[in-house]
Amino acid sequence: MQFFNVPLIRSYVGSPGCRSWLAGWAGFLLITGCATRHQPPVLPEDRASFVVGFGEFVEWPAAAFNDPKAPFVIGVFGPGAMAEKFRSLAPDRRINGREVVIRPLQSDREIPQCQVLFVSGFQRKYLPGIVARLKHASVLTVSEDLNDFNGSGVIINLFAVDGKTLFEVNRDAADRAGLKISSKLLALAQP
């Protein structure tokens, strides 16, 4: 018992109608991304190392520190696992001669006096309140994968392209926070 009429299939595969149909499907797959190569995931460790490293390239006003011996505080607003990624990068780390301290935050009411505040993409819904609360504070705000970055009030946005972590800088937001961002960091930022 034969399920397919082989001569009929052979005649259709070579026909212009089949080629048009195949070309249409190939175009659809390319447009929808189904035929693109797999993008490797961006690891939280990569993003954490960027955030910790940003502190080396930003100048804070003297009033941002309560005491000459005060630590350099990085607040992490997001899942506890993310704070652990930051902690793994902070042992014995110093920024501008100050000990680096990682503070995990669970609510926007817990935002301490910190120099860098990372808001995980999972906590994006809290950004407007956080930015409003920090309106006149010298805090480097960093988030990830923001669609409306320039309108968010966040200073640095991390995002991925082809599995690589890249970032963009909102200079106006940095100026409002009284932070001076190094030309070296600005040269690495995406336009």
C-alpha positions, -999 to +999 in steps of 0.1 A: +000+000+000+015+033-011+006+065+008+022+090-015+020+094-053+058+098-059+056+110-095+031+136-085+053+148-056+084+150-079+065+171-104+052+195-077+086+200-060+101+213-092+072+236-101+073+274-098+044+273-073+064+251-049+095+274-052+073+305-044+057+287-014+092+277-001+105+312-006+075+326+013+081+303+042+118+311+043+110+348+044+085+343+072+110+323+092+137+350+088+113+378+097+099+361+128+134+350+140+126+313+138+156+307+115+181+330+132+210+316+152+205+309+189+216+338+211+237+328+241+222+340+273+236+369+292+248+358+326+239+377+357+276+376+367+284+396+335+259+423+344+270+424+380+306+429+370+296+458+348+277+474+376+305+470+401+330+483+376+310+514+368+320+528+402+356+532+390+345+556+362+322+579+381+330+609+403+306+616+432+303+649+451+319+649+485+284+651+501+276+617+487+296+602+516+287+607+552+322+602+565+357+601+549+359+564+559+323+555+547+321+525+525+312+525+488+276+511+489+261+492+460+223+486+465+208+457+447+170+459+442+159+425+429+161+388+436+184+376+463+204+355+439+214+387+420+228+402+452+249+371+457+264+376+422+274+411+433+288+399+466+310+374+448+327+403+430+331+425+461+354+407+485+384+430+492+373+453+464+378+490+468+365+519+448+382+553+452+399+539+483+366+529+499+356+494+509+328+481+486+296+469+504+267+452+487+233+458+502+204+437+490+171+456+489+136+440+489+114+472+487+119+507+474+113+519+510+146+502+519+167+523+495+197+533+517+222+560+512+242+543+484+264+553+456+252+528+430+217+514+429+211+484+406+174+477+398+169+443+383+147+440+353+123+419+374+117+450+395+111+474+366+076+483+378+092+501+408+115+523+387+093+554+385+090+555+424+127+548+429+137+575+404+113+600+420+127+592+455+163+597+442+155+629+423+181+650+441+204+623+453+238+616+439+231+579+432+242+561+400+210+543+390+215+512+368+189+490+353+185+465+325+167+460+293+146+492+294+126+500+264+121+537+272+155+543+287+158+580+280+124+586+296+130+564+326+153+588+345+178+559+350+215+568+344+228+535+329+208+508+311+224+474+304+212+453+275+223+424+253+232+422+217+243+388+202+249+375+238+272+405+247+263+429+275+263+465+263+252+497+280+239+532+273+243+563+294+217+590+300+240+621+305+211+644+314+201+621+343+238+619+354+240+657+354+208+660+375+223+636+400+255+656+402+277+628+389+306+632+366+310+602+343+345+595+329+350+601+292+365+565+291+331+551+302+312+573+278+334+562+249+324+526+256+287+534+259+263+527+230+249+558+213 
